[in-house]
Amino acid sequence: MEVCKILHMNYGDGDKGYAKNSLLQQKVISMAWPIIKETVEDFCNTLNIPITTLSMADLGCSSGSNTLMIISNLIKLIQLHNNKPTQYQIFFNDLPSNDFNAIFRSLPNLLEDLKSQIGDNFIGNNCFFNGVSGSFYGRLFPNKSLHFVHSSYSLHWLSQVPQGMEIINKGNIFIDSTSPKNVIKGYYKQFQKDFSLFLKCRGEEIVTGGRMVFTILGRTDEYPPNTDYYCYDIKFMNLILNNMVTEGLIKEEKVDQFNIPKFRPSPEEVKVEILKEGSFMINCVQVSRIDWNFYNNGEFDGLLSNNNVCGEVDSSYYFAKCIRSVYEPLLIFYFEEAIVDELFQRYSKIIKDEMSNNKYEYINLTVSLTKI
Ligand SMILES: C[S@@+](CC[C@H](N)C(=O)[O-])C[C@H]1O[C@@H](n2cnc3c(N)ncnc32)[C@H](O)[C@@H]1O
C-alpha cells in the first residue's frame, strides 16, 4: 500500500470533516506548547546575529485550524524577541491528497489575527506562506534552509504497511494480542527505517543550531509492546470488522489484506534512532497523557454544541467522530463506503459503551531536538 498516494484526513468544514473534529489534536498541541515555546525561545536567545528571514515548517499539517494556530502562536512568540526577524517564510507540508486550498483560504484571517494581536510593529506582507506537497519520508526543502520544524500527530504514520502483514497478521488490522511476534518485529523495523530517513532528511534541511519539535502517539512500555494495551482505538475497529465478517457483510480476505500503517514507539525507541542517526542533539523527550474523556473538562464547551446530556458532554460522541475523520478515507479505499458507514455506526456504540465503563487515554511523546 502506497500510503503517500492514499492517506488524507476527511475533507471539508462539514460534520465529518477533520477540521470540525480535531479538538483532541488541538489539545495535544497546547499540551506540547511549553516545550515548543522553550525550544524556540532558546533558539532566539542563542542567535549571535539576528536572522533576516526566519523559515519554519509544519509537517503533516492537514487542514483546519490546528496548523494555523501553531504557526500563529510561533510568530507571536518570536515577535516578542529582541532578535526578531524582519520576514517569515512559512511552509505547510502534507501528502498530495491533503486539502491545501482550505489552508490557503484561511490565510487572510490568520494575517488579520496576527496584525490585530501583535500591533503596529507587525507588517503582514512580510509573511510568505507556501504549501509543500510530499512525504516527509523524503527531502522537501533545500539544504540548510529551515530554522524551525514542527510536527504534531503525524509522524506515527509509517510510509507503508510493513511487508508480509497480509499473510502473517490475518484477522488483525494492526499489532494485536493475537498477532504473532514477527508482526511486532515487522512494524518496529518499518518504524526504524522510516524514522531514521525522516531524521536524515530534516538533518540536511535544518540549519546548524536550528530546532525541531514533534509530538507523536507513543507508549511507555519497552520492546516488545504489551499488545493487550497497545491500541484500543484500532482494536475496537478490528473487533467490528471481524463481526462483520462473521455476519457475511465483508469477505474475510478483505480484512486479512488491510493493515494500518502506524507505529507507537516508546521513548527509548525514539531516542535510540535519534542517537544512531546522529544529526540532532536531544533536548528532551516528554511523555504526556490525554484522557479520551477530555472533552468533558469544560475547556471546549463553546465548541461542543451537540450531544450534551443534562449539561454533561458525551465525550464518546466526539471521540468516535474524531477517529472517523482520521481513518474514514483510508478505510473507504479498501472497503465499500456503505460498509465503512456501518462500521462507524457500530464504532460510536462500542466507544460509548467502553468509555462509560473504563478509562482510556493516549500516550504522547513530545521530542525537542537541536540540529548539530
Ligand atoms: C492527524 S493529522 C494531524 C494534522 C495536524 N498536524 C494536527 O495536529 O491537527 C496527520 C496528518 O499527517 C499527514 N501525514 C501522514 N504521513 C505523512 C507523510 N509521510 N508526509 C507528510 N504528511 C503525512 C496526514 O496526511 C495527515 O494530514
The ligand as a Tripos MOL2 file, in Angstrom:
@<TRIPOS>MOLECULE
LIG
   27    29     1     0     0
SMALL
NO_CHARGES

@<TRIPOS>ATOM
      1 C1         -3.9320   13.5030   12.3930 C.3       1 LIG1
      2 S1         -3.3590   14.5500   11.1460 S.3       1 LIG1
      3 C2         -2.5460   15.7990   12.0990 C.3       1 LIG1
      4 C3         -2.7300   17.1610   11.4810 C.3       1 LIG1
      5 C4         -2.2400   18.3420   12.2950 C.3       1 LIG1
      6 N1         -0.8140   18.2730   12.4940 N.3       1 LIG1
      7 C5         -2.9520   18.4330   13.6170 C.2       1 LIG1
      8 O1         -2.2870   18.2680   14.6570 O.co2     1 LIG1
      9 O2         -4.1630   18.6540   13.6380 O.co2     1 LIG1
     10 C6         -1.9790   13.6490   10.4480 C.3       1 LIG1
     11 C7         -1.5050   14.2540    9.1430 C.3       1 LIG1
     12 O3         -0.2330   13.6850    8.8030 O.3       1 LIG1
     13 C8         -0.1830   13.5640    7.4160 C.3       1 LIG1
     14 N2          0.8760   12.6170    7.0340 N.ar      1 LIG1
     15 C9          0.9540   11.2980    7.3090 C.ar      1 LIG1
     16 N3          2.0590   10.7630    6.7450 N.ar      1 LIG1
     17 C10         2.6920   11.7850    6.1110 C.ar      1 LIG1
     18 C11         3.8870   11.8670    5.3450 C.ar      1 LIG1
     19 N4          4.6350   10.7820    5.1020 N.pl3     1 LIG1
     20 N5          4.2670   13.0680    4.8520 N.ar      1 LIG1
     21 C12         3.5180   14.1780    5.0910 C.ar      1 LIG1
     22 N6          2.3550   14.1610    5.8060 N.ar      1 LIG1
     23 C13         1.9530   12.9770    6.3080 C.ar      1 LIG1
     24 C14        -1.5910   13.0690    7.0700 C.3       1 LIG1
     25 O4         -1.8860   13.2190    5.7060 O.3       1 LIG1
     26 C15        -2.4400   13.9320    7.9760 C.3       1 LIG1
     27 O5         -2.8750   15.0980    7.3560 O.3       1 LIG1
@<TRIPOS>BOND
     1     1     2 1
     2     2     3 1
     3     2    10 1
     4     3     4 1
     5     4     5 1
     6     5     6 1
     7     5     7 1
     8     7     8 2
     9     7     9 1
    10    10    11 1
    11    11    12 1
    12    11    26 1
    13    12    13 1
    14    13    14 1
    15    13    24 1
    16    14    15 ar
    17    14    23 ar
    18    15    16 ar
    19    16    17 ar
    20    17    18 ar
    21    17    23 ar
    22    18    19 1
    23    18    20 ar
    24    20    21 ar
    25    21    22 ar
    26    22    23 ar
    27    24    25 1
    28    24    26 1
    29    26    27 1
@<TRIPOS>SUBSTRUCTURE
     1 LIG1         1 GROUP 0 **** ****
